[in-house]
């Protein structure tokens, strides 16, 4: 099957290095409107949307539509095929000069999927630069094994468990620089993280986690959103679709999914003794 938007060279680069950047996703106007939605949420709910650690895109109609955006899904399809689920998502909100960071980690260590074919799309809601703590990746690390992660629960670490790879050669790390509305893609096994935001302004991104429908959950049956194509396998239940912002039923569904994610019984393979 011919790729929709990527060149053969781009696909080969992703296979070798584990990431691609940048692509145009949504308009800067749409990104600015999402910022306003997030401000309204914080004012009305008393918490930041980044505190919703899984399936954050389901809390807003606009972000749900972002997850189904053809500009994004065409790129994802060229990487994993035409039948696509969105497993989860999170708003990554990094305030200026507060020291918060994301430690080196692999998504595959905690997502509980087999085989490891998930692609993370990181959609910039604001500009994302080295100065404000953009995503960084260590190219090629997706081709190795899962690293051992230590759960630090560091209050400055934006990861839910503070999961961190303690020993990694990051001398070749690459910054994924994006303008508001652009997105990057990275493989679930690539080692990635981000530094603190040294500017005075909030840095915001939306990470959306896509996988092909043949992928199975290794930690029991779970829900996801079929965003393109068909499901010929039946491995997954279906997430509810938000009709409005903060749809009450959907919000309860999201909270339950978050409670499960931090439950110790669902700790993933990064904590096993045979992890490398």
MARLUMKE-64287 format. One record per residue: x, y, z of N, C-alpha, C in turn; residue in three letters; residue number from 1. Coordinates in steps of 0.1 Angstrom, whole numbers, always signed. Layout:
BEGIN
<pt <X, Y, Z>, <X, Y, Z>, <X, Y, Z>, 'ALA', NUM>;
...
***
This chain:
BEGIN
<pt <+8, -12, +0>, <+0, +0, +0>, <+9, +13, +0>, 'UNK', 1>;
<pt <+6, +22, -9>, <+13, +34, -10>, <+11, +43, +3>, 'UNK', 2>;
<pt <+21, +49, +8>, <+19, +59, +19>, <+10, +70, +15>, 'UNK', 3>;
<pt <+3, +76, +25>, <-6, +87, +22>, <+2, +100, +21>, 'UNK', 4>;
<pt <+11, +102, +31>, <+18, +115, +31>, <+33, +114, +33>, 'UNK', 5>;
<pt <+38, +103, +39>, <+52, +102, +42>, <+59, +96, +30>, 'UNK', 6>;
<pt <+72, +100, +28>, <+80, +95, +18>, <+86, +82, +23>, 'UNK', 7>;
<pt <+91, +73, +14>, <+98, +61, +18>, <+110, +64, +27>, 'UNK', 8>;
<pt <+117, +76, +25>, <+128, +80, +33>, <+124, +83, +47>, 'UNK', 9>;
<pt <+113, +90, +48>, <+108, +93, +62>, <+104, +81, +70>, 'UNK', 10>;
<pt <+98, +72, +63>, <+94, +59, +70>, <+106, +51, +74>, 'UNK', 11>;
<pt <+116, +51, +65>, <+129, +44, +69>, <+136, +51, +80>, 'UNK', 12>;
<pt <+135, +64, +80>, <+141, +72, +91>, <+135, +69, +105>, 'UNK', 13>;
<pt <+121, +68, +104>, <+114, +64, +117>, <+118, +50, +121>, 'UNK', 14>;
<pt <+119, +41, +112>, <+122, +27, +116>, <+136, +27, +122>, 'UNK', 15>;
<pt <+145, +34, +117>, <+159, +34, +122>, <+161, +42, +135>, 'UNK', 16>;
<pt <+154, +54, +136>, <+157, +64, +146>, <+146, +65, +157>, 'UNK', 17>;
<pt <+134, +61, +153>, <+123, +60, +163>, <+115, +73, +165>, 'UNK', 18>;
<pt <+117, +83, +156>, <+110, +95, +157>, <+109, +103, +144>, 'UNK', 19>;
<pt <+99, +112, +142>, <+98, +121, +131>, <+93, +134, +136>, 'UNK', 20>;
<pt <+98, +145, +130>, <+94, +159, +134>, <+98, +169, +123>, 'UNK', 21>;
<pt <+91, +180, +120>, <+78, +183, +125>, <+68, +181, +114>, 'UNK', 22>;
<pt <+55, +181, +118>, <+44, +180, +109>, <+33, +191, +113>, 'UNK', 23>;
<pt <+26, +196, +103>, <+15, +205, +106>, <+3, +197, +110>, 'UNK', 24>;
<pt <-3, +200, +122>, <-14, +193, +127>, <-27, +201, +127>, 'UNK', 25>;
<pt <-28, +210, +136>, <-39, +219, +137>, <-35, +233, +135>, 'UNK', 26>;
<pt <-44, +243, +132>, <-40, +257, +130>, <-36, +263, +143>, 'UNK', 27>;
<pt <-28, +274, +143>, <-25, +281, +155>, <-37, +287, +161>, 'UNK', 28>;
<pt <-47, +290, +154>, <-60, +295, +160>, <-67, +284, +168>, 'UNK', 29>;
<pt <-67, +271, +163>, <-72, +260, +170>, <-64, +257, +183>, 'UNK', 30>;
<pt <-51, +258, +182>, <-43, +256, +193>, <-45, +267, +204>, 'UNK', 31>;
<pt <-47, +279, +200>, <-50, +290, +209>, <-64, +288, +216>, 'UNK', 32>;
<pt <-73, +283, +208>, <-86, +280, +214>, <-86, +269, +224>, 'UNK', 33>;
<pt <-77, +259, +222>, <-75, +248, +232>, <-69, +254, +245>, 'UNK', 34>;
<pt <-60, +263, +243>, <-54, +270, +255>, <-65, +276, +264>, 'UNK', 35>;
<pt <-75, +283, +257>, <-86, +289, +264>, <-95, +278, +271>, 'UNK', 36>;
<pt <-97, +267, +264>, <-104, +256, +270>, <-98, +252, +283>, 'UNK', 37>;
<pt <-85, +250, +283>, <-77, +246, +294>, <-78, +256, +306>, 'UNK', 38>;
<pt <-77, +269, +302>, <-79, +279, +312>, <-92, +279, +319>, 'UNK', 39>;
<pt <-103, +277, +311>, <-116, +276, +316>, <-118, +264, +325>, 'UNK', 40>;
<pt <-112, +253, +321>, <-112, +241, +329>, <-106, +243, +343>, 'UNK', 41>;
<pt <-94, +249, +343>, <-87, +251, +356>, <-95, +261, +365>, 'UNK', 42>;
<pt <-101, +271, +359>, <-109, +281, +367>, <-121, +274, +373>, 'UNK', 43>;
<pt <-128, +265, +365>, <-141, +260, +369>, <-139, +247, +378>, 'UNK', 44>;
<pt <-128, +239, +375>, <-126, +227, +382>, <-116, +228, +393>, 'UNK', 45>;
<pt <-108, +238, +393>, <-98, +240, +404>, <-86, +231, +403>, 'UNK', 46>;
<pt <-84, +225, +391>, <-72, +217, +389>, <-68, +219, +374>, 'UNK', 47>;
<pt <-55, +217, +372>, <-50, +217, +358>, <-54, +205, +350>, 'UNK', 48>;
<pt <-56, +206, +337>, <-59, +194, +329>, <-48, +184, +329>, 'UNK', 49>;
<pt <-35, +189, +332>, <-24, +179, +333>, <-25, +170, +344>, 'UNK', 50>;
<pt <-33, +173, +354>, <-36, +163, +365>, <-44, +152, +361>, 'UNK', 51>;
<pt <-51, +152, +350>, <-58, +141, +344>, <-48, +132, +337>, 'UNK', 52>;
<pt <-43, +122, +343>, <-31, +115, +338>, <-33, +106, +326>, 'UNK', 53>;
<pt <-46, +102, +323>, <-49, +94, +312>, <-62, +98, +305>, 'UNK', 54>;
<pt <-62, +97, +292>, <-74, +100, +284>, <-79, +114, +285>, 'UNK', 55>;
<pt <-70, +123, +287>, <-73, +137, +289>, <-81, +143, +277>, 'UNK', 56>;
<pt <-78, +138, +265>, <-85, +143, +253>, <-100, +141, +253>, 'UNK', 57>;
<pt <-104, +131, +261>, <-119, +128, +262>, <-126, +139, +270>, 'UNK', 58>;
<pt <-119, +147, +277>, <-125, +157, +286>, <-130, +170, +279>, 'UNK', 59>;
<pt <-125, +171, +266>, <-129, +183, +258>, <-133, +178, +244>, 'UNK', 60>;
<pt <-143, +184, +239>, <-147, +181, +226>, <-136, +185, +216>, 'UNK', 61>;
<pt <-130, +196, +218>, <-119, +201, +208>, <-108, +191, +208>, 'UNK', 62>;
<pt <-103, +187, +219>, <-91, +177, +220>, <-95, +164, +214>, 'UNK', 63>;
<pt <-108, +159, +216>, <-112, +147, +210>, <-111, +148, +195>, 'UNK', 64>;
<pt <-116, +160, +190>, <-115, +162, +175>, <-101, +162, +170>, 'UNK', 65>;
<pt <-92, +168, +179>, <-77, +168, +175>, <-73, +153, +173>, 'UNK', 66>;
<pt <-77, +144, +182>, <-73, +130, +181>, <-77, +123, +169>, 'UNK', 67>;
<pt <-88, +129, +162>, <-93, +123, +150>, <-89, +131, +137>, 'UNK', 68>;
<pt <-80, +141, +139>, <-76, +150, +129>, <-69, +143, +117>, 'UNK', 69>;
<pt <-74, +145, +105>, <-68, +137, +93>, <-53, +140, +91>, 'UNK', 70>;
<pt <-49, +153, +94>, <-35, +156, +92>, <-26, +147, +101>, 'UNK', 71>;
<pt <-31, +144, +113>, <-24, +136, +123>, <-25, +121, +119>, 'UNK', 72>;
<pt <-37, +117, +116>, <-40, +103, +113>, <-33, +98, +100>, 'UNK', 73>;
<pt <-32, +107, +90>, <-25, +103, +78>, <-11, +99, +81>, 'UNK', 74>;
<pt <-4, +106, +89>, <+10, +103, +92>, <+10, +90, +100>, 'UNK', 75>;
<pt <+1, +89, +110>, <+1, +77, +119>, <-2, +65, +110>, 'UNK', 76>;
<pt <-11, +66, +101>, <-15, +55, +92>, <-2, +50, +84>, 'UNK', 77>;
<pt <+6, +59, +79>, <+17, +55, +72>, <+28, +48, +80>, 'UNK', 78>;
<pt <+27, +49, +94>, <+36, +43, +103>, <+31, +29, +108>, 'UNK', 79>;
<pt <+18, +28, +110>, <+12, +16, +117>, <+1, +10, +110>, 'UNK', 80>;
<pt <-4, +15, +99>, <-15, +9, +91>, <-28, +16, +93>, 'UNK', 81>;
<pt <-39, +12, +86>, <-51, +20, +85>, <-61, +18, +96>, 'UNK', 82>;
<pt <-59, +8, +104>, <-69, +6, +115>, <-63, +10, +128>, 'UNK', 83>;
<pt <-68, +22, +133>, <-60, +29, +144>, <-69, +31, +156>, 'UNK', 84>;
<pt <-64, +27, +168>, <-70, +31, +180>, <-61, +42, +187>, 'UNK', 85>;
<pt <-68, +51, +195>, <-62, +60, +204>, <-63, +53, +218>, 'UNK', 86>;
<pt <-52, +49, +224>, <-53, +43, +237>, <-56, +53, +248>, 'UNK', 87>;
<pt <-49, +64, +248>, <-50, +74, +259>, <-43, +87, +254>, 'UNK', 88>;
<pt <-42, +96, +263>, <-36, +109, +260>, <-34, +116, +273>, 'UNK', 89>;
<pt <-26, +127, +272>, <-24, +135, +284>, <-19, +149, +280>, 'UNK', 90>;
<pt <-25, +159, +286>, <-20, +173, +285>, <-7, +174, +293>, 'UNK', 91>;
<pt <+3, +179, +286>, <+16, +181, +293>, <+18, +196, +295>, 'UNK', 92>;
<pt <+15, +201, +307>, <+16, +215, +310>, <+27, +218, +319>, 'UNK', 93>;
<pt <+37, +225, +314>, <+49, +228, +322>, <+50, +243, +325>, 'UNK', 94>;
<pt <+48, +247, +337>, <+49, +261, +341>, <+63, +266, +339>, 'UNK', 95>;
<pt <+64, +279, +337>, <+77, +285, +336>, <+84, +286, +349>, 'UNK', 96>;
<pt <+97, +282, +349>, <+106, +284, +360>, <+101, +278, +373>, 'UNK', 97>;
<pt <+94, +266, +372>, <+90, +259, +385>, <+98, +247, +387>, 'UNK', 98>;
<pt <+107, +243, +378>, <+116, +232, +379>, <+110, +218, +375>, 'UNK', 99>;
<pt <+98, +218, +370>, <+92, +205, +367>, <+99, +200, +354>, 'UNK', 100>;
<pt <+99, +187, +353>, <+106, +180, +342>, <+100, +166, +340>, 'UNK', 101>;
<pt <+105, +160, +329>, <+101, +146, +326>, <+114, +138, +325>, 'UNK', 102>;
<pt <+115, +128, +334>, <+128, +120, +334>, <+128, +111, +321>, 'UNK', 103>;
<pt <+141, +106, +318>, <+142, +97, +307>, <+134, +84, +310>, 'UNK', 104>;
<pt <+126, +80, +301>, <+117, +68, +303>, <+113, +63, +289>, 'UNK', 105>;
<pt <+106, +51, +289>, <+101, +45, +277>, <+86, +43, +280>, 'UNK', 106>;
<pt <+77, +47, +270>, <+63, +45, +272>, <+59, +30, +273>, 'UNK', 107>;
<pt <+67, +22, +265>, <+64, +8, +264>, <+65, +1, +278>, 'UNK', 108>;
<pt <+72, +7, +287>, <+74, +1, +300>, <+62, +1, +309>, 'UNK', 109>;
<pt <+52, +10, +305>, <+40, +11, +313>, <+27, +10, +306>, 'UNK', 110>;
<pt <+27, +8, +293>, <+15, +8, +286>, <+9, -6, +285>, 'UNK', 111>;
<pt <+16, -16, +287>, <+10, -30, +287>, <+5, -34, +274>, 'UNK', 112>;
<pt <+13, -33, +263>, <+8, -36, +250>, <+17, -47, +243>, 'UNK', 113>;
<pt <+12, -55, +235>, <+19, -65, +227>, <+13, -67, +214>, 'UNK', 114>;
<pt <+21, -65, +203>, <+35, -61, +202>, <+36, -46, +204>, 'UNK', 115>;
<pt <+49, -42, +206>, <+51, -27, +208>, <+51, -20, +195>, 'UNK', 116>;
<pt <+39, -16, +191>, <+38, -8, +178>, <+31, +5, +180>, 'UNK', 117>;
<pt <+30, +10, +193>, <+23, +23, +196>, <+32, +34, +191>, 'UNK', 118>;
<pt <+25, +44, +185>, <+32, +57, +182>, <+26, +68, +190>, 'UNK', 119>;
<pt <+35, +76, +197>, <+30, +87, +204>, <+31, +100, +195>, 'UNK', 120>;
<pt <+20, +106, +194>, <+19, +119, +187>, <+20, +130, +198>, 'UNK', 121>;
<pt <+29, +139, +197>, <+30, +150, +207>, <+26, +163, +199>, 'UNK', 122>;
<pt <+14, +168, +202>, <+9, +180, +195>, <+11, +192, +203>, 'UNK', 123>;
<pt <+18, +202, +198>, <+22, +214, +205>, <+10, +223, +206>, 'UNK', 124>;
<pt <+5, +226, +218>, <-6, +236, +219>, <+0, +250, +221>, 'UNK', 125>;
<pt <+12, +251, +226>, <+20, +263, +225>, <+33, +259, +218>, 'UNK', 126>;
<pt <+41, +269, +214>, <+54, +266, +209>, <+62, +258, +219>, 'UNK', 127>;
<pt <+70, +248, +214>, <+78, +239, +222>, <+92, +240, +218>, 'UNK', 128>;
<pt <+101, +245, +227>, <+115, +248, +223>, <+124, +243, +234>, 'UNK', 129>;
<pt <+137, +243, +231>, <+147, +238, +242>, <+146, +247, +254>, 'UNK', 130>;
<pt <+143, +260, +252>, <+142, +269, +263>, <+130, +267, +273>, 'UNK', 131>;
<pt <+119, +262, +267>, <+107, +259, +276>, <+105, +245, +278>, 'UNK', 132>;
<pt <+115, +236, +275>, <+114, +222, +279>, <+107, +213, +269>, 'UNK', 133>;
<pt <+111, +214, +256>, <+105, +206, +246>, <+109, +191, +249>, 'UNK', 134>;
<pt <+102, +182, +242>, <+105, +168, +243>, <+119, +165, +237>, 'UNK', 135>;
<pt <+126, +156, +243>, <+139, +152, +238>, <+139, +137, +236>, 'UNK', 136>;
<pt <+145, +132, +226>, <+146, +117, +224>, <+161, +113, +222>, 'UNK', 137>;
<pt <+163, +100, +225>, <+176, +94, +223>, <+174, +85, +211>, 'UNK', 138>;
<pt <+178, +89, +199>, <+176, +82, +186>, <+181, +67, +187>, 'UNK', 139>;
<pt <+173, +58, +181>, <+176, +44, +180>, <+174, +36, +192>, 'UNK', 140>;
<pt <+171, +42, +204>, <+169, +33, +216>, <+156, +25, +215>, 'UNK', 141>;
<pt <+148, +28, +206>, <+136, +19, +204>, <+139, +5, +199>, 'UNK', 142>;
<pt <+151, +4, +193>, <+155, -9, +187>, <+161, -18, +197>, 'UNK', 143>;
<pt <+162, -14, +209>, <+168, -23, +220>, <+157, -28, +229>, 'UNK', 144>;
<pt <+161, -33, +241>, <+152, -39, +250>, <+146, -28, +259>, 'UNK', 145>;
<pt <+137, -32, +267>, <+131, -23, +277>, <+141, -20, +289>, 'UNK', 146>;
<pt <+144, -8, +292>, <+153, -5, +303>, <+146, -6, +316>, 'UNK', 147>;
<pt <+154, -9, +327>, <+148, -9, +340>, <+145, +5, +344>, 'UNK', 148>;
<pt <+133, +7, +350>, <+128, +20, +355>, <+127, +20, +370>, 'UNK', 149>;
<pt <+131, +31, +376>, <+129, +32, +391>, <+117, +42, +393>, 'UNK', 150>;
<pt <+108, +39, +401>, <+97, +48, +404>, <+101, +57, +416>, 'UNK', 151>;
<pt <+104, +70, +412>, <+109, +79, +422>, <+98, +87, +429>, 'UNK', 152>;
<pt <+86, +89, +422>, <+76, +97, +427>, <+81, +111, +431>, 'UNK', 153>;
<pt <+91, +116, +424>, <+96, +129, +426>, <+85, +140, +423>, 'UNK', 154>;
<pt <+83, +149, +432>, <+72, +158, +430>, <+74, +168, +418>, 'UNK', 155>;
<pt <+86, +169, +414>, <+89, +178, +402>, <+88, +170, +389>, 'UNK', 156>;
<pt <+87, +157, +390>, <+87, +148, +378>, <+72, +148, +374>, 'UNK', 157>;
<pt <+69, +151, +361>, <+55, +152, +356>, <+50, +138, +354>, 'UNK', 158>;
<pt <+58, +128, +353>, <+53, +114, +351>, <+45, +110, +364>, 'UNK', 159>;
<pt <+35, +102, +362>, <+26, +98, +373>, <+33, +91, +384>, 'UNK', 160>;
<pt <+43, +82, +380>, <+50, +75, +390>, <+64, +80, +392>, 'UNK', 161>;
<pt <+68, +90, +385>, <+82, +95, +385>, <+91, +85, +380>, 'UNK', 162>;
<pt <+86, +76, +371>, <+94, +65, +365>, <+106, +71, +358>, 'UNK', 163>;
<pt <+118, +65, +361>, <+130, +71, +355>, <+141, +60, +352>, 'UNK', 164>;
<pt <+147, +61, +340>, <+158, +53, +337>, <+171, +59, +343>, 'UNK', 165>;
<pt <+178, +51, +351>, <+189, +57, +359>, <+202, +58, +351>, 'UNK', 166>;
<pt <+204, +49, +342>, <+216, +49, +334>, <+213, +49, +319>, 'UNK', 167>;
<pt <+216, +60, +312>, <+214, +60, +298>, <+224, +70, +292>, 'UNK', 168>;
<pt <+230, +67, +281>, <+239, +76, +274>, <+230, +85, +266>, 'UNK', 169>;
<pt <+229, +98, +270>, <+221, +107, +263>, <+229, +118, +256>, 'UNK', 170>;
<pt <+241, +114, +252>, <+250, +124, +245>, <+244, +127, +231>, 'UNK', 171>;
<pt <+237, +118, +226>, <+231, +120, +212>, <+217, +125, +212>, 'UNK', 172>;
<pt <+212, +129, +224>, <+198, +133, +225>, <+194, +145, +215>, 'UNK', 173>;
<pt <+182, +144, +210>, <+177, +154, +200>, <+165, +161, +205>, 'UNK', 174>;
<pt <+164, +175, +204>, <+153, +183, +208>, <+142, +182, +197>, 'UNK', 175>;
<pt <+130, +180, +200>, <+119, +180, +191>, <+112, +194, +191>, 'UNK', 176>;
<pt <+117, +203, +183>, <+112, +217, +184>, <+99, +218, +175>, 'UNK', 177>;
<pt <+89, +224, +180>, <+76, +225, +174>, <+70, +239, +176>, 'UNK', 178>;
<pt <+63, +244, +165>, <+55, +256, +167>, <+41, +251, +171>, 'UNK', 179>;
<pt <+33, +260, +177>, <+20, +257, +181>, <+12, +252, +170>, 'UNK', 180>;
<pt <+6, +240, +171>, <-2, +234, +161>, <+5, +223, +153>, 'UNK', 181>;
<pt <+19, +222, +155>, <+27, +212, +149>, <+27, +200, +158>, 'UNK', 182>;
<pt <+32, +188, +152>, <+33, +176, +160>, <+45, +168, +156>, 'UNK', 183>;
<pt <+50, +160, +166>, <+60, +150, +163>, <+55, +136, +165>, 'UNK', 184>;
<pt <+62, +126, +161>, <+58, +112, +164>, <+71, +105, +170>, 'UNK', 185>;
<pt <+68, +97, +179>, <+79, +88, +184>, <+74, +74, +188>, 'UNK', 186>;
<pt <+83, +65, +187>, <+80, +51, +190>, <+79, +49, +205>, 'UNK', 187>;
<pt <+70, +40, +209>, <+68, +38, +223>, <+80, +33, +231>, 'UNK', 188>;
<pt <+90, +27, +224>, <+101, +22, +231>, <+113, +32, +231>, 'UNK', 189>;
<pt <+112, +43, +224>, <+123, +52, +224>, <+124, +59, +237>, 'UNK', 190>;
<pt <+137, +61, +242>, <+139, +68, +254>, <+137, +83, +252>, 'UNK', 191>;
<pt <+129, +89, +260>, <+126, +103, +259>, <+123, +110, +272>, 'UNK', 192>;
<pt <+123, +123, +272>, <+121, +131, +284>, <+121, +145, +281>, 'UNK', 193>;
<pt <+121, +154, +291>, <+122, +168, +288>, <+128, +176, +300>, 'UNK', 194>;
<pt <+134, +187, +297>, <+141, +195, +308>, <+131, +205, +313>, 'UNK', 195>;
<pt <+134, +212, +324>, <+125, +222, +330>, <+123, +234, +320>, 'UNK', 196>;
<pt <+112, +241, +322>, <+109, +253, +314>, <+116, +265, +320>, 'UNK', 197>;
<pt <+125, +270, +313>, <+133, +282, +319>, <+127, +295, +315>, 'UNK', 198>;
<pt <+116, +295, +307>, <+110, +308, +304>, <+99, +312, +314>, 'UNK', 199>;
<pt <+93, +323, +311>, <+82, +328, +321>, <+68, +323, +317>, 'UNK', 200>;
<pt <+67, +316, +306>, <+54, +312, +301>, <+52, +297, +301>, 'UNK', 201>;
<pt <+39, +293, +303>, <+35, +279, +303>, <+38, +273, +289>, 'UNK', 202>;
<pt <+44, +261, +290>, <+45, +252, +278>, <+35, +241, +278>, 'UNK', 203>;
<pt <+27, +240, +268>, <+16, +230, +268>, <+17, +221, +255>, 'UNK', 204>;
<pt <+15, +208, +257>, <+14, +199, +246>, <+4, +188, +249>, 'UNK', 205>;
<pt <-1, +182, +239>, <-11, +171, +241>, <-4, +158, +235>, 'UNK', 206>;
<pt <-1, +148, +243>, <+4, +136, +239>, <-7, +126, +236>, 'UNK', 207>;
<pt <-8, +120, +224>, <-19, +111, +221>, <-12, +98, +216>, 'UNK', 208>;
<pt <-17, +87, +221>, <-10, +74, +220>, <-18, +65, +211>, 'UNK', 209>;
<pt <-13, +62, +199>, <-20, +55, +188>, <-14, +41, +186>, 'UNK', 210>;
<pt <-22, +31, +184>, <-17, +18, +181>, <-26, +11, +170>, 'UNK', 211>;
<pt <-21, +1, +163>, <-29, -6, +153>, <-38, -16, +160>, 'UNK', 212>;
<pt <-50, -19, +154>, <-60, -27, +160>, <-56, -41, +164>, 'UNK', 213>;
<pt <-45, -46, +158>, <-41, -60, +161>, <-34, -61, +174>, 'UNK', 214>;
<pt <-30, -50, +180>, <-22, -49, +193>, <-31, -54, +204>, 'UNK', 215>;
<pt <-26, -61, +214>, <-34, -66, +225>, <-29, -60, +238>, 'UNK', 216>;
<pt <-38, -59, +248>, <-34, -55, +261>, <-29, -67, +269>, 'UNK', 217>;
<pt <-18, -65, +276>, <-12, -75, +284>, <-16, -75, +299>, 'UNK', 218>;
<pt <-25, -65, +302>, <-30, -64, +316>, <-45, -63, +317>, 'UNK', 219>;
<pt <-51, -72, +309>, <-66, -73, +310>, <-72, -64, +299>, 'UNK', 220>;
<pt <-85, -67, +297>, <-92, -59, +287>, <-94, -45, +291>, 'UNK', 221>;
<pt <-92, -36, +282>, <-93, -21, +284>, <-100, -14, +273>, 'UNK', 222>;
<pt <-104, -2, +275>, <-111, +6, +265>, <-101, +14, +257>, 'UNK', 223>;
<pt <-104, +18, +245>, <-97, +27, +236>, <-107, +33, +226>, 'UNK', 224>;
<pt <-102, +43, +219>, <-110, +49, +209>, <-106, +45, +195>, 'UNK', 225>;
<pt <-115, +39, +187>, <-112, +36, +173>, <-114, +49, +165>, 'UNK', 226>;
<pt <-103, +55, +160>, <-103, +68, +154>, <-102, +67, +139>, 'UNK', 227>;
<pt <-98, +55, +134>, <-98, +53, +119>, <-98, +39, +116>, 'UNK', 228>;
<pt <-106, +35, +105>, <-106, +22, +100>, <-116, +13, +108>, 'UNK', 229>;
<pt <-113, +0, +108>, <-121, -10, +114>, <-113, -18, +124>, 'UNK', 230>;
<pt <-120, -25, +133>, <-114, -34, +142>, <-118, -48, +138>, 'UNK', 231>;
<pt <-109, -56, +133>, <-111, -70, +129>, <-107, -80, +140>, 'UNK', 232>;
<pt <-103, -75, +152>, <-98, -84, +162>, <-106, -85, +174>, 'UNK', 233>;
<pt <-112, -74, +178>, <-120, -74, +190>, <-113, -75, +203>, 'UNK', 234>;
<pt <-100, -70, +204>, <-92, -70, +216>, <-96, -59, +226>, 'UNK', 235>;
<pt <-104, -49, +222>, <-105, -37, +230>, <-120, -33, +231>, 'UNK', 236>;
<pt <-123, -28, +243>, <-136, -22, +245>, <-135, -7, +239>, 'UNK', 237>;
<pt <-146, +0, +239>, <-147, +13, +233>, <-149, +24, +243>, 'UNK', 238>;
<pt <-140, +34, +242>, <-142, +46, +250>, <-155, +54, +246>, 'UNK', 239>;
<pt <-161, +60, +255>, <-172, +69, +252>, <-167, +81, +244>, 'UNK', 240>;
<pt <-176, +87, +236>, <-173, +98, +228>, <-179, +111, +235>, 'UNK', 241>;
<pt <-171, +121, +238>, <-176, +133, +245>, <-185, +141, +235>, 'UNK', 242>;
<pt <-196, +144, +239>, <-205, +153, +231>, <-203, +168, +235>, 'UNK', 243>;
<pt <-198, +170, +247>, <-195, +184, +252>, <-183, +184, +260>, 'UNK', 244>;
<pt <-178, +195, +264>, <-167, +196, +273>, <-171, +191, +287>, 'UNK', 245>;
<pt <-163, +183, +293>, <-165, +177, +306>, <-179, +170, +307>, 'UNK', 246>;
<pt <-182, +162, +297>, <-193, +153, +297>, <-193, +145, +310>, 'UNK', 247>;
<pt <-203, +145, +318>, <-203, +139, +331>, <-199, +124, +330>, 'UNK', 248>;
<pt <-206, +117, +321>, <-203, +102, +320>, <-189, +100, +316>, 'UNK', 249>;
<pt <-184, +107, +306>, <-171, +106, +301>, <-161, +109, +311>, 'UNK', 250>;
<pt <-163, +120, +319>, <-154, +124, +330>, <-152, +113, +340>, 'UNK', 251>;
<pt <-163, +106, +344>, <-162, +95, +353>, <-154, +84, +348>, 'UNK', 252>;
<pt <-156, +81, +335>, <-148, +71, +328>, <-133, +74, +328>, 'UNK', 253>;
<pt <-130, +86, +326>, <-116, +91, +325>, <-110, +89, +339>, 'UNK', 254>;
<pt <-117, +93, +350>, <-112, +92, +363>, <-109, +78, +367>, 'UNK', 255>;
<pt <-118, +68, +363>, <-117, +54, +366>, <-104, +49, +359>, 'UNK', 256>;
<pt <-102, +53, +347>, <-90, +49, +340>, <-77, +54, +346>, 'UNK', 257>;
<pt <-78, +66, +352>, <-66, +71, +359>, <-63, +64, +371>, 'UNK', 258>;
<pt <-74, +60, +379>, <-72, +53, +391>, <-65, +39, +388>, 'UNK', 259>;
<pt <-69, +33, +377>, <-63, +20, +374>, <-49, +22, +370>, 'UNK', 260>;
<pt <-45, +33, +363>, <-32, +34, +358>, <-22, +35, +370>, 'UNK', 261>;
<pt <-26, +42, +381>, <-16, +43, +392>, <-17, +32, +402>, 'UNK', 262>;
<pt <-26, +22, +400>, <-28, +11, +409>, <-15, +2, +408>, 'UNK', 263>;
<pt <-9, -1, +419>, <+4, -9, +419>, <+3, -22, +412>, 'UNK', 264>;
<pt <-9, -28, +412>, <-10, -42, +406>, <-8, -41, +391>, 'UNK', 265>;
<pt <-9, -29, +385>, <-7, -28, +370>, <+7, -23, +367>, 'UNK', 266>;
<pt <+16, -23, +376>, <+30, -20, +373>, <+35, -28, +361>, 'UNK', 267>;
<pt <+43, -22, +352>, <+46, -29, +340>, <+60, -36, +340>, 'UNK', 268>;
<pt <+64, -40, +328>, <+76, -48, +327>, <+89, -41, +331>, 'UNK', 269>;
<pt <+88, -28, +331>, <+100, -20, +335>, <+105, -23, +350>, 'UNK', 270>;
<pt <+95, -29, +358>, <+99, -31, +372>, <+103, -46, +374>, 'UNK', 271>;
<pt <+103, -54, +363>, <+106, -68, +365>, <+122, -69, +366>, 'UNK', 272>;
<pt <+126, -79, +373>, <+140, -81, +375>, <+148, -84, +362>, 'UNK', 273>;
<pt <+141, -89, +352>, <+148, -93, +340>, <+148, -81, +330>, 'UNK', 274>;
<pt <+143, -69, +333>, <+144, -58, +324>, <+158, -54, +323>, 'UNK', 275>;
<pt <+162, -48, +312>, <+176, -44, +310>, <+178, -29, +311>, 'UNK', 276>;
***
